[in-house]
Amino acid sequence: MTERSTLDGGAALAITGSGGSGAVTAGLILLAAVGRAGYYGLLGRSAGPQIRGGESAAMLRFGPRPIECMGDRFDLLVGLDWENVARFADELPLDRNSLILTDAQAGPIPEILVRSGAQVRSLPWKALADGQTEGRVNMVALGMVGAMLGLPPDALEAGARATLGGKGGRVLAHSLECIRSGYAAADAQSSSVPSSALAPAVARWNISGNEAAGLGGVRGGVRFVAAYPITPASEVLEWLAPRLELLGGSLLQAEDELASINMIIGSSFGGVPSLTATSGPGLSLMVEGLGLAVASETPVVVVNVQRGGPSTGIPTKSEQSDLNIALYGLHGDAPHLVLAALGIRDCIDTVAWAVGLAEHLQTVAIVLSDQILGQSRAIVDPPGDRAFGAGETPHLQRLIARDADPDHRRYRPTPDGVSPMALPGLAGGMYTGEGLEHGPGGAPSSRAIDHAEQLDKRLRKLTGFDYGPGWAEIRGEGDHVLLTWGSAAGPVFEAAERLRDSGTPTRAIALRLLAPLQREALLEAIGSAGSILVVEQNQTAQCFAYLHSQQALPAHARSYARPGPLPLRPGEIMRALTESAEREET
Amino acid sequence: MDVAVITPTLRAKDYKSEVAPVWCPGCGHFAVLSAVTKALAHLKLAKERVAMISGIGCSSRLPAYVDAYGFHGIHGRALPLASGLKAARPDLTVIVAGGDGDGFSIGGNHFLHACRRNMDLTYIVMDNEVYGMTKGQASPTTQPDWAKSKLTPHGTGMRPFLPTAIALAAGASFIARGFAGDPNGLTKLLVEAIEHPGFAFLQVLSPCQTFRPEQKEWKHLVHPADTAPTDDPVEAARFIQADDGMALGLFYVRRLPVWQPQNQPTATPADLEREFVL
């Protein structure tokens, strides 16, 4: 049950420091550098609640195969300084094989880190930095760590250019000098990682989950966004705002989330595929509007980048605790789509698919991402052109009424439940979008027959649709099943692989489409597995309870659910499966 | 404003839909509906280029009664829905209609920001100082001592919301008041509001026969505004603060920058993706 980083080459390291120490900048450069050296990588960050500055940690894991989650431990902890770092101690698992690199001048290492038994080396970063013009400790340390990791100097320099390019020539030049100085001073004997990665055949991407969600939106055809800033979703909007302009679209910063959801209902009614992004508190405010979109059959997509809840909760930390509101938040019988991105790269495909599905089915799609996906960056293989048939393929486009049909009825029941939608400008297509229950023509109606007919139409169009293979990602075979959804897929995939490698055949099933649940396909994928463990990052086992309510789990399935903010790690999932399977046997 | 010219034979009644209004006999909103259709006919607007947007309440039923595109949304959110539509479809004439509760209470925040965003929208608020659809509760414009609602048996005890003053303070570029009992004057104001490039706020005194029968007296209380429309916000503020709430006419109109994205595509998503490539 060894970790992959030590199995196949690569490493996991954390860089910590107080506000202004540049820990995160060093992490960004290192990620860009490992990418250029031919590795995959994943960079997470942890920050305090301060508006500006404050202590922060950059956590980087890299290796020759795609990195989908943080590992169980860190090989290296690079302590630029130790102010308030104890706050992150539980996010920085170290052991006796870990190495803490610091400069003795940065002060004493916090006791909680020393207790891990990690070895400590003091390096003369401050002295080296003082020898440079405008010398920076973080850049000297970066150069030295880069050398110890066996990264080629060009990769480090290219990473620095890519990351600091916008800061002006002088800052970049001084930083490069510091990196070179640290690199030259490194003791080659201490190199802990072989430099064996091969250059990839296709250029890889460096992308964050929030950028990926924005890209998925525009790939799916989104050209209008209205939104209100909120942590940890704002980067989706910041990425989209200038780029929508280039695409001929626009982003409107709304006065609140009540406005943003209704604005995108308006723009979508006008015929423009539309999206908003938010987090838990914003989703709570949008729920009434989502019901309107369901009732009026107006396609909209909400990307909900989850954070710790309830209420204001933990805005800067991850949790998968908004599944219940996404599934059940709407009043009335309001069928809609709920999807979850399974990784940073998957944010592209899942959001693009959600846009296509919402457009085609004329309904609401809620896409659940979370802080750990949204605000982490990764080196990934470039995505394919199409996400499960989304995008410009005809069957995932909106069915638009084209001709002036004097008998056009907006909500006329059809065999598949989807009716042609007239867009303003089409003569003869006039109708009033309605949140009131209505008859086929759209006129308000409280008649039982109309209610039954329209409820059935709105449900049938979702349940009768063939979603294809995108509903889940399934890896491996085995008598044990790890079943999960959303961002927990990363650690679950790794746990399953390590279990298989160590002689415990385990299948991983990660749900991308949560509603409507593809129950038959899921039961088939579970098969006759002897043990089933449903893994998720929330207190009350929301997905486990949902699957049971849909009779989609065998009776012997068990739950492993715990809240954030600490990330799920593969090792704990492996232990949970082993313990759960042992309980089954006794 | 983009005005699509259609055959001039279209008359006001051609803009009425076949849906029968739910309003009580004698309701002021009938006159507003009539003025809307007259204004559309006067401006020769193609039906399919007009979108009537509303929230919830008696007056918010209006879109279904107009033969145009429309959206009857949720309580208080007509302005955001209309703003999103106009942002995405600048070619449409977008008219928002609602009541005093929808616009000034549950939707009050959107009113402020729609005024300052100054999109090319027309916002008609049919003000009868009462919630009619929920059977007669006090609204933001109700006088503090009106004690006919079981919900506020001693009155609200709060000074009424001053729609025109708030609109001015929030940055609206067109502020007017009409009266349901003055159909010609109302139609004229509506035409001006629709033609105004920017956010045009039109408060319409629209009596509620059922819950505020005393509003029958309004026809004796209304009077023309005693000054011409100004483009000076200080002068407008002075007038509005001295107003008894019964002056009719266009009070303030000013050319202000209109918020409207008009971007032409210069890139494709594939172009954007290059930034991620190592």
Chai-1 contact restraints between the chains, C-beta under 6 A:
chainA,res_idxA,chainB,res_idxB,connection_type,confidence,min_distance_angstrom,max_distance_angstrom,comment,restraint_id
A,G35,B,L278,contact,1.0,0.0,6.0,A-B,restraint_1
A,R36,B,L278,contact,1.0,0.0,6.0,A-B,restraint_2
A,A203,B,V277,contact,1.0,0.0,6.0,A-B,restraint_3
A,A203,B,L278,contact,1.0,0.0,6.0,A-B,restraint_4
A,R204,B,L278,contact,1.0,0.0,6.0,A-B,restraint_5
A,W205,B,F276,contact,1.0,0.0,6.0,A-B,restraint_6
A,N206,B,L278,contact,1.0,0.0,6.0,A-B,restraint_7
A,I207,B,F276,contact,1.0,0.0,6.0,A-B,restraint_8
A,V218,B,P269,contact,1.0,0.0,6.0,A-B,restraint_9
A,R219,B,P269,contact,1.0,0.0,6.0,A-B,restraint_10
A,F224,B,A88,contact,1.0,0.0,6.0,A-B,restraint_11
A,A226,B,G84,contact,1.0,0.0,6.0,A-B,restraint_12
A,R243,B,L272,contact,1.0,0.0,6.0,A-B,restraint_13
A,E245,B,N263,contact,1.0,0.0,6.0,A-B,restraint_14
A,L246,B,T266,contact,1.0,0.0,6.0,A-B,restraint_15
A,L246,B,A267,contact,1.0,0.0,6.0,A-B,restraint_16
A,L247,B,P265,contact,1.0,0.0,6.0,A-B,restraint_17
A,G248,B,N263,contact,1.0,0.0,6.0,A-B,restraint_18
A,G248,B,Q264,contact,1.0,0.0,6.0,A-B,restraint_19
A,G248,B,P265,contact,1.0,0.0,6.0,A-B,restraint_20
A,S250,B,P261,contact,1.0,0.0,6.0,A-B,restraint_21
A,S250,B,N263,contact,1.0,0.0,6.0,A-B,restraint_22
A,L252,B,A87,contact,1.0,0.0,6.0,A-B,restraint_23
A,E255,B,N109,contact,1.0,0.0,6.0,A-B,restraint_24
A,E255,B,H113,contact,1.0,0.0,6.0,A-B,restraint_25
A,A259,B,P80,contact,1.0,0.0,6.0,A-B,restraint_26
A,A259,B,H110,contact,1.0,0.0,6.0,A-B,restraint_27
A,N262,B,R77,contact,1.0,0.0,6.0,A-B,restraint_28
A,N262,B,P80,contact,1.0,0.0,6.0,A-B,restraint_29
A,N262,B,L81,contact,1.0,0.0,6.0,A-B,restraint_30
A,M263,B,P80,contact,1.0,0.0,6.0,A-B,restraint_31
A,M263,B,S83,contact,1.0,0.0,6.0,A-B,restraint_32
A,M263,B,G84,contact,1.0,0.0,6.0,A-B,restraint_33
A,I264,B,G84,contact,1.0,0.0,6.0,A-B,restraint_34
A,I265,B,L81,contact,1.0,0.0,6.0,A-B,restraint_35
A,G266,B,L81,contact,1.0,0.0,6.0,A-B,restraint_36
A,G266,B,G84,contact,1.0,0.0,6.0,A-B,restraint_37
A,G266,B,L85,contact,1.0,0.0,6.0,A-B,restraint_38
A,S267,B,G84,contact,1.0,0.0,6.0,A-B,restraint_39
A,S267,B,A88,contact,1.0,0.0,6.0,A-B,restraint_40
A,F269,B,F71,contact,1.0,0.0,6.0,A-B,restraint_41
A,F269,B,L85,contact,1.0,0.0,6.0,A-B,restraint_42
A,G270,B,L85,contact,1.0,0.0,6.0,A-B,restraint_43
A,G270,B,A88,contact,1.0,0.0,6.0,A-B,restraint_44
A,G270,B,R89,contact,1.0,0.0,6.0,A-B,restraint_45
A,V272,B,A88,contact,1.0,0.0,6.0,A-B,restraint_46
A,E288,B,I74,contact,1.0,0.0,6.0,A-B,restraint_47
A,L292,B,G73,contact,1.0,0.0,6.0,A-B,restraint_48
A,L292,B,I74,contact,1.0,0.0,6.0,A-B,restraint_49
A,P424,B,A51,contact,1.0,0.0,6.0,A-B,restraint_50
A,P424,B,Y69,contact,1.0,0.0,6.0,A-B,restraint_51
A,P424,B,L92,contact,1.0,0.0,6.0,A-B,restraint_52
A,G425,B,E48,contact,1.0,0.0,6.0,A-B,restraint_53
A,L426,B,E48,contact,1.0,0.0,6.0,A-B,restraint_54
A,A427,B,E48,contact,1.0,0.0,6.0,A-B,restraint_55
A,M430,B,D67,contact,1.0,0.0,6.0,A-B,restraint_56
A,M430,B,A68,contact,1.0,0.0,6.0,A-B,restraint_57
A,M430,B,Y69,contact,1.0,0.0,6.0,A-B,restraint_58
A,T432,B,P63,contact,1.0,0.0,6.0,A-B,restraint_59
A,T432,B,A64,contact,1.0,0.0,6.0,A-B,restraint_60
A,T432,B,G70,contact,1.0,0.0,6.0,A-B,restraint_61
A,T432,B,H72,contact,1.0,0.0,6.0,A-B,restraint_62
A,G433,B,F71,contact,1.0,0.0,6.0,A-B,restraint_63
A,E434,B,H72,contact,1.0,0.0,6.0,A-B,restraint_64
A,G435,B,G73,contact,1.0,0.0,6.0,A-B,restraint_65
A,G435,B,I74,contact,1.0,0.0,6.0,A-B,restraint_66
A,A443,B,V19,contact,1.0,0.0,6.0,A-B,restraint_67
